[in-house]
Amino acid sequence: MVIVDLKKRDLWILTALIFFLIGVGLVIGFGDYKTGNPKVIGHSSDEIMVLDGSGAEITLQAYINNIKPGLEYAQAFRKSGPGPIITVSGSSSAFVTLDNKAAYSGSMVGGTKADGIGCNGALGWKVTGCWVTASGTSSEDLIPYNNGCITKKYDTENVEMSIVCIKIS
């Protein structure tokens, strides 16, 4: 019969030896993360299969190379009163007027009719931000609206409302 008598000191040494051997094995197996083999731990984009727009199965790398999504950006503003939307950058078709719209019932000015600017959702534009500049007024209420923003003082005071829209295609 074999009797193994391990003391606490022996377990510490054995644990350290196991961790050392695991570390040496990883260094031999992968090398350092910059020059090691494989350079990518896991799957590369040439190994992962995805479906393209037509439903065909292709590699992720082929999808990235052939189908590059585009990002469009547009910014515009309107000066006080229902007036024209002035495009600062991007496509003017990115914007729609939001004249005489009722604010959401839960907003600070619930139900009040207001004017503003929206992003043209029918063409794929989404709002990313709205802001107002009001001169000669104590404050200005900016109210989120479906894919845009409105303000109740827009037609009575000196206000400029700006909007930014994006479209990913």
N, C-alpha and C positions, 0 to 999 in steps of 0.2 A: 504494500500500500504506500502511495506517495502522499506526503503531507507538504502542502505549500503554505508557508507562513509569511504573509505579506504584512509589513508594518506600514504605518502612515507615510513614513519617509520613502519607502519603496513604491507606493502608489503615486506619489508626486513625481518621482523619477520616471516611472512607466508612462504616466500621462504626458509629461514633457517630451518623451521619446516618440510617442504616437503623433503628437502635434508636429514635431520636427519632421518625421517621415512623411506625413501628409503634405506639409509645405514643400519639401523637396520634390515630391511626386507632382505637385501642381506646377512648380517651376520647370521641371523637365517636360511635362506634358504641354504646357502653354507658353513658357518663356515669359518675358515681360509683356505688358499689354500693348506696347508700341510695335515691337518686332516679332512677337510670338507667333506661333502657328497653332491653331488658326487665329488670325487677327481679330475676327469677330466671334465672340463666344455666343453660340446660338445659331440661328439660321440667317443666311444672307438673303438679300433681296432677289437673288437668282434662284433660290430654293423655295420661296413662298409663292403659291399659286393663288391668283385672284380672278374674278370675272370682269371682263371689259364691258363697255356699254352695250355690245351686241349679245352678251351672254357667253362669249367664248372664254375658255380658261387660258390665261397667259401668266407669265411670271410677274411678280411685283415690279421688278426692274424694267421689264418691257412696258408695263403700264405707265411707270414714271417717265420713261423715255418718250413714249408715243402720245400720251394724253396729259398734257400740261394744263392744269387749270389756270385761268386768267383772273386777275383781280382788277376791277375798275373802280375808280374813286371819283366822286363829283361833289362840288361844294357850291352853294348858292345863297343868296339873301334876298329879302324884300324889305323895302322901306315902309314907313307907316302908311296905313290905309291900304285897302285892297288894291294892289298894284302889280306890276310885272315881276316875275321871278328873274333875278339877274344872276346868270351863271358865272361863277368865279373860275372854276376849272371843271373839266370833264364834260360829259354830254348833257345838253339842256333837256333831253328827253328823260333824264333821271328824276325829274321833279314834277309834282302836281300841286295845284293850289288847294288849300283846305279852307275855303271861305264859308262863313256862316255855319260853322260846325258846333254842335253842342259838346261841352266838356263832359267827361265821364262823371256819373253821379257821385262817385266817391272822391272826386278831386276837390280842391279848395274852393273852386268856383263852379261846383256841380250844376249842370244844366245851362249855364250861361253860354250864349252864342259867341263864337270867337273866330278869328281868321289865322291862317298860318301857312305852312309849307309841309308837304309830304314827299316821301320817296315813291317813285312809280313802281309799285309792287307788281303790276301787270307785266313789266319788262324785267323783273327780277331784282330790282333795287331795294335795299334794306337800309333803314335809318341807323346811323351810328352815333349821331349827336346833334343836339339843337342848343342854341343859346340866343339870348336877346341882349341888345344894348338899348337902353332907354335914356334919353337926355331930357332933362327938365321934369322928370317924374321921381317920386319918392321910391317906388318899387314897381316891379313888373312881374306878373304871374306867367310862368311858362308851364304849359299843361301838356303832358304827353298825349298824343293822339295816335290812332292806328297808323303805324309806319311813318310818323311825323310828329310835329308839335304845333300847338296853337296858343294864342294869347288873347285875353279879353280886351286889353287896351290897344290892340294893334291898329284899330281904325280911328281912334280918337286922340292919340298922343304921338309924340315923336319917337318912334320905336323902329329898330331894325332887327329882324329875325334872321339868323343864319342857320344853315343845316348842312350836314355832311351825310352822304349816302355811299354805300359800296355795293358792288355786284360781283359775285364769283361765278365764273362760267367755265 
